[in-house]
Amino acid sequence: MLRRLLLIAVLLPSLVVTAQSRRRATSHPCPALPAVPSTERYAVRFDQLGYVPGSSRYAIVVSNGLPAPRYRIVDALTRCNVTSGVAGPRVVDEVARTGDRLTAERLDLSSLPQGSYLVVLEDGSRSGPIHITTDPYDGVVPLLMRFLAVQRCGPTNVATSMHGACHLYSSVVDDNPTTSSGDGIAVPYGTRVFSSSGEIVDAEGGWHDAGDYLKFAGTTSFVLALDLLALRDHDFAGAAEVREQTRWGVDWLLKMIDREEPLLQVGSAADHDRFRLPEDDTRRPLADYIHRPVVKMQPGAGRNLLGRAAAVFALAAHVWPEDRERFMAASLRAYAGARERGRVQSHDPFYAEDTTDDDIAFAAAVLARATGDSRYRGDALNYARRISPSQLAVVDWSDLGTLAISETALLYPANSFERRELQAQLTKLLEPFVKAWRLRDTPAGAYGVVVRTLGNGSSARILGAAAAAIAANRVNPSPELVEIARAHLHWLFGLNPFGLSFVVGAGQRWPHNAHHQLTRLEGIEVPGAIIGGPTARTELKNSPGRSGPNARWSTENVLFEDLFEQYVMTEPAIDFHAPLVFVLAELGGK
């Protein structure tokens, strides 16, 4: 009897609320929604994960030259009207790939309080649920870490990585002719003809770089630098998953960098061009080599990579204090090597770099904070002063400049000469972003994107723009810089002409034909993969047709097709996610 009374007491408030809701619904019925049209004439584009209260919030209605439609915004649960009006102003009027007009009207959502809503147009076209919530991106970082798990090379398994163990060191040293493609055999940079014998090195582990099986110290160190920086500075949703996945990368980078002759990459173009499952290499080696080449850095080159690695190891010392002594020793050795080597080291066949000051400045700034040694602070300032402005200072695998200046500036008091000097340098770097944001004069400016050219892997560049804005915001907080960063997140998650989230598994609609070997050979969607994203037609070797499903929403400068063959638009890579982790940690970190 007592248990039944307690149950009634627990349920009574919810029963009362439910009864009151039913009375309201009965006394004030909401108009029925119109039928969804069989042919999509209008389409509503919005961030499918949601918007934060108090931020700039809007959707875009696209059509092929139709008049601005009337709309209603209704509560997603009750279907009752919240507000209504006519979409506008018009923000796009261009020619689509089909030859039709492509027009778009902006639809203001800024008055909506927390909740979930539908936008219903006069012809019945409607959005999916639009969420206004304080934590729209809480599930993103764990999803991104699932992609890093899939990219694991070495002693992994299907449950973790959706593929078996591959490219094992034991395959090099076991003298067993039935096992092949171990990592690997050390070779000089520029080697084109490979031997199955030579200096054996343990390069097992790490991450496959993209949809292929190459492994690069450069992109790996970039990923680790931003992910570990986020862990150092914030407790954020997904931090535990980031800590788990990044240790895999740190352990591999130690093997590559913390040695007398630093190593650069594993594999060659052959690991990029030939499609097969990674574990198949153990049984059927490539024609180019039995065991994979591990490329050495060139003498006197590598300041960029050693500097970046030095920062990674110093950050790792904070994240894993139980291994602090080991990581700090590796960091100091890498930093000393970076100072000794004056030239840049590029990878082969991809990832050519041309600057080193950004990497060593970032390393010195991180070491200054990790050690409290003023000598590193002085180094950071000297190197940061040499970072020259670029047209658009995105944060990416080849450019840590904005982040290096930010990290250095934070070493100095707020009103110091050095802090003001570096703050002015950041302002100069971000001027093109801010100008583009205000004028909306870029190819995707109507959607808040400040990048002037959408190239190969535009998602990485767009997220790098967001990271640059947030890096500058760390030094001199600016609501405008935060809004610039948020606009680029909105684009990534669906507020774009195609209504697609470019993160597989996030939101309601995403591309399904990633340029990834598991997708191609196994028909598997790789969760958390950030797809390359829209590009300009001039970036493509094979121009998509003018009648595909996205052609009516594409222009010559902003086009997208969900095709495996179009790797510029559909290939994911490990470095794409790192700016996103950094931005989300800064925006939502505790």
Disulfide bonds with the S-S distance in Angstrom:
Cys30-Cys80 1.50
